[in-house]
Structures are given as structure tokens and as C-alpha cells.
């Protein structure tokens, strides 16, 4: 007979019978980000996310407690990976020269978005809506990251490496558009040019282009 307090909930039983084990939560988060980016929060369903992740629907409730918390966890995961990709720029061990830090910021962001195009789609989806998810997204992730980047951009302005007198918020949105649109509209790019934005060579060429737009030619290209 089951002792008082020892009965398993259905969700726990589902969890223990799941063969995916340790990586099941990760697969759910990957599938969730794609679903929320493609269909929006309202259009995405936990049933479809579970099917895409190859897990039992009960695991979403077990790990995340519902759709809203799953959305937040998927966003947290995406921004954690973005911060990891920018660590060499943002960390104390990064280069001291503002131009070099800005260059690494651009290239790190390009490479992240190329690997995670669904991140751009989700940001476009939520950024245009006035609501609690947008406020949470900005307050928890976008604003703290922007404040760090703004310091870097101001240092580059003081060094004469970026135009002075332009509020960093404009650089922020110009960079977001310049970096992300080719990956957001990858199918259009393929049809237009025959180039696949996910190819490594195209990613690096795009990073070169964005870097040049912001910083101009390097010292090697334009010796004084």
C-alpha cells in the first residue's frame, strides 16, 4: 500500500518514464523557442511543442508549470546563450580598445543570430506588442544588456571611432536591423541572391559588412 505523502503525481510518473532523461528539458526549450518565434505566443501550443521535442506533453507541466513559464524559460535560455557569445567583449578580460571591443561585439552578435534566427523572429514578434511579455523581456534582458553595450558605444564615441552626438539607442536598433534582417528573411535572400545566410562564409561576409558600416576600414586597410 502507498504510504501517505508518497504517491506520485501523474507528471512525476511521466518524468520518470521518459527515456530522454537529462536532455528532455533542453529539447523542450529548443522546440518552444522555435514555436513561439514562428507562431507567436498565442499561436503556439504546448501540445505541438511537446510533439516537436519528442516528449510527453506532461513534461512541459512538470518542468515549467505551463505555457507562460515555458515562454520565459525559452527566452532566458536564448539570452544566456547570447551573453555567452559576447563574453569576450563584455567580460573584464576583453580588449581595452573601444574599437576592437565594438568589432568583437558586432561579429559575436552576427554569429549568434546566424545560429539562432528564431531569436530575431521572437524579438520582432514581442517587441511590437505593448504587453506584459514585452515589459518582462525588456526589464529582465534587453535593458541590462543595452546598458552594458551603451557604455561600450560611448567609449568608442569618445575615442572618435563612432560618430559623436548620436544616442546609443539609435546604434542599438540600427545594429539589430543590420545584423538580423538577412537571417530573419533567409528565404528571400536565397531567392534574391542565391546565397544561403546560414553558410559560414556568408555569415562572416555579413559580419565584415556590418563591421565596415559601423567602424569603417581597419587601420590595415586605411593606414595613416
N, C-alpha and C positions, 0 to 999 in steps of 0.2 A: 504494500500500500504506500502511496506517496505521502511523505511526511509534510506537515503544514509548512508552508513557505518554500517548498522545494519544487513545486510544479513549474514546468517550463511554459513560457508564453509561446504562442504559435510562431512569432517572429524569431525567438531564440531557437526553436526547433528547426526552422528554415535555415537559420545561420549555420547550425552545426551540421546540417546535411548538405551544405553547399560545397561542391568539390573545388571551387575556385579558391577557397581558403583566403590567404593573406592578400591576394591581388583583386578580390572581388570588389572591394570598396573603390579601388583605383579605376577599375573598368567602368563602374557606375559613374564616377566623376567625369571621365573622358566622354562617355556617351551623353551625359547630361549637358556638358558644355556645348557639344555639337547640336543637341536638340534645342536648347534654349537659344543658341545663335541662329539656327535655321528657321525655327518656328515661333520664336518669342516665348515669353513665359506662359502666356495663356494658351498658345497653340501646342506647346509641348505637353506630353502626358507621361506620367511615371510608368505606365504600362509599356509604352513604346521605348522609353529609356532602358527599362529592365530588359526588354527583348533585344535591344541593340547591344547591351552589355553582356548578354548571355547569362543573366542571373534570374533568380526567382524574384518576383515582384515584392515579396515580403521583406527582402533585404533592404530595400530603399527605406521602408519604415523603420527597420531595425537600426540601420546605420545613421539615418538622417532625420527621422521623425516626420517626414512629409516633404512635399514639393518645394515649399518656400525655403526650408532649411537646406535642401539639396541644392537649390539655386545658389544660395550664399556659399555653400561649401565648394561648389564648382568655380565660382568667382574667386574665392580665396586661393584655391589651387592655381588658377591661371596667374594671379598676381604674384604668388610666391615664386612661380617659375620665371616670371618677368624680372623680379628683383634678383633672382639667382643669376640670370643672364646679364644683368647690369652691375654685378657685384664689383667687377674690376674698375668700374667707373665710380660707383657710389662709395665704395669702401675706402678706409683710410690709407690703404696701400696703393691706391690708384695714382696715376701720374699727377704731378703738381701743375703742369702747364694746362691752362684752361682750354686751349685749342685741342690739345691731344685728348683731354677728357671729353670734350664735346664730340670729337671724332669717334671715340670709342662708344659714346652714348648712342650716336646715330647708327653705327654699324651693329651694335648689340641689339638695338630695337628692331632694325630691319631683319636681322636673323631670327629674332624671336617671333615676329609677326609672320615671316615666311613659313616657320614651322607650325604656327598656331593661327591660321587665318580666321578660325572661328572666333578668336578673341576680338578681332576687329568687328566682326558682324554683331557680336553680342554688345559691344560698346556702342555701336551705331543704334542698335535696337533700343537700348535702355537710355542712352544719352539724350534722345529726342523726346522723352516722356517725363512729364512732371509728376513724380510719384514717389512712394517710399523706397522702392528699389533703387531709383536713381540717387536719391539722397543718401541712402546707405552706401552705395557704390562710391560716390564722391567723398563722403566723410571718412570712410574706412580705408579706401585705397587711393583714389585719384589725387585727392588734395595732399596727403602726406608725401606721395611720390613727386607731385608737381613742386612742392616747396623745396625739395632737395634739388630737383632739376633747375628750378628758377635761380637758386644760388649759383649753380654752375654757369648758367647763361649770363648772369650779371657779372660774374668774374671774367667771362670771355668778352663781354661788352667793355668792361674797364680796361682790359688789355688791348682793345681795339681790334678784336678778332671777330666780333659781331657788331652790327650797326647799333650805335648808342641811341637812347631815347625811345626805344621800342619796348613796350611792356612784355615781359617773358610769356605772358599768357598767349600772345599772338604767335610767338615762336612755337609754343606748345601745340597749338591747333594746326599751324602750318606744317609742323613736323608730322603730326598724326595723319594729316591728309596725304602729305608727300610720301610717307613711308607706306601707309596701309592700303591705299586705293588699288594698287596693282594686284595685291593679293586678295582683296575683297572682291574684285571683279576679274578674277583669273580667267574665267571662260571667255569673257570679252577680249582680254589681252591675247589669248591663244588665237581667237578668230581674227583679230586685227593684225597681229604681227607674226603669228606662228611660233611665238616664244611661250614657253611654259614657265610662269613665275616661280614655280616650286623647284626648278632646276638650280643646282648650286651656282653655276656660272651666272645665271640670270640674277639670282639673289645678290651675289657680290657686285655685279654690274649696277644693280639698283642702289646698293649701298654707296658705290662710287658716285653715282649721280646725285643722291641726296646730300652726301658729304660735300660735293662740289657746290651745290646750290647754296648751302649754308655757309661754308668756310672758304670757298674759292679754291684756287690752285694751292697745292702744298708748296713748302719752301723749295723742295727739289724741282718742282715744275716751274716755279717763278722765282729764281734766285735774285737776290738784291745785290 
